[in-house]
């Protein structure tokens, strides 16, 4: 637990995410619909990359590929991931609990894959989130919310080629 603005305590949740790009440079995103585990999912509130929490003793890369397999059916070797490319911190509430999510993003390029959600966890099945491949232009012109917020601008650098610099801090 860590203190956050306002004095509340939050559950610190290390998270690994994967920016999955197809050969055309489109990014795979899921539509976040669930606000709590005991509330029926509503409309899509934001779009985000595959990924999730890091389990005790698990490396970030191992968590990233495990989450990718659970959420999309895509099985890859951790060495295939590029990065980390971004770090993001997001503090928000989920199911009445304050969560301090510390996200590390990796990239997987040139993926040709049909998403298979059969491996989703019980909570992911409950959320019943749609998925979609987005071009950078579609993200930039959309009125939808994305995580990270500056995704449209971030994609420009990411699509330019393999990431060679240090990870970048990105806006929540």
N, C-alpha and C positions, 0 to 999 in steps of 0.2 A: 504494500500500500504506500502511496505517496500523497503528499499534500498538493492540492491544485489551487488555482485562484479561488478565493472565497472561503478557504479553510477546510473544504471537504476532503475526505480521503478517497482515493481512487485505486482501483485494481490496476496495477501496471501489467500490461499484456504485450510481450514481445510478439511481433507479427511478421511473417514473411509473405511477400506478394510477388506475382510474376506478370510482367507485361508481355503477353503472348501476341506476337506479330505474325500475320500470314505473309506469303510472298508478295502480296500487293501493298504491304505496309499497313494493313488494317489491324486494329487492336481489339482483342476480345474483352468485353466488359459484361458484368452482371448487373441487373437492375435490383437495387436494394429496396425491399418492400416491408421488411419485418422490423418493428420497433421494440418488441418484447416477445419472449417465448410464449407468453400466455395471451397474446393478442393476435387475432387473425390478420394476415398480411393484407395491406391495402395496395394502393397504386404505387408505382415505382417512384421513389423519392430522390434517388441518386444512382449513378452508374459507377462501378468500381471494378478493380482487377481481381482475378482469382487469387486466393491466398487466405491465410488465417493464422491462428495462434501457434506459437512454438511450444512444443511439449518439453517437460523437464528432461534435460540431458540431450536434447535434439539440437543439431546445428541449424542455423538459418537456412542454408541450402537444402538440407534434408527436409526441413519443414516446408519449404517452398515446393519441392517436388512431390511431397506427400499430399499437400493441399491441392496441388494441380491435378494429381491423379484422382483424389476424392471428388473434386468439383467438376472436372471436365472429362475424366477417363483417359487423359493423356499421360503416359508414363515416359519419363525422361531420366537420364543420368544427371545428378547434381552438377557434374562438370560441364554440361551443355549450357548452363545458365551463365549469362554475361552479367558482370557487376559484382557487387551491388552498384546501382546507378543513382538511386535516390534514397533519402531518409525522410520520414514524415512522422510528426507527432500529432495525434488527434485525441482530444479529450471530449467525451460525450457520454450520454446516458444510454444504457440498454437494459430494459427490464427493471428499471428502478435502481440500477447500480451504475455508479460512475466508473467509466473505463478510460484509462490512460493508455492508448494504443501507440506503441513505438514500432513503426512500420519500416521494413527494409525491402526495397524493390529490386528485383532482378529482371533481366530481359531474356526472352527466348524468341529467336528470329526464324523466319521462313517456315512456319508451322502450317501444315496442311492437315486438318483434323476436324472431324465431326464431333461436336461436344456430346459426351455420354455422361449423364448425371446419375447413373446407377450406383455410384460409390459415395454419394452424398450422405452426410451425417443426418441424424434424426431432425436436428434443428434446421439444417439446410433443406431437407425435404419439406418441413413445415413452411419454410419461407417461400418455397415454390417460385424462385426468382428466374426471370427470363434472362437469356443471354443474347448478345448481338455482336457482330464484328463491325467496328466503326472506323471509317477513314479519318485522317486528321482534319480534312475539310468538314466532315460531318460533325465532329466534336466542336470545331471552331464556330460553326454556324448554328449549333443547337442551343435551345433555351433550357435544356435539361441541366441538372446539377451533376458534377463529376467529382470524384475523389481520386487524386488531389484536385483542388479547385482550379488550379492553373494548368490542367492537363493539356488543353489545346496548345499552349505555348511550349510546354515541355516536350510534346511529341515532335516538334520541329527538330530539336537537337537530337532526340533519340533516333529519328528516322534517317538522320544524316549518315549513319554508319555505326560501326562497333564503338561502344563506349570505351574511351581510353583515359578519361580523367578520374579524379576521386569522386565518391558519391556526393550528390548535391542535396542540400536541405530544401524540401519543397513545402509549399503552403498547405495547411490543413484543408 
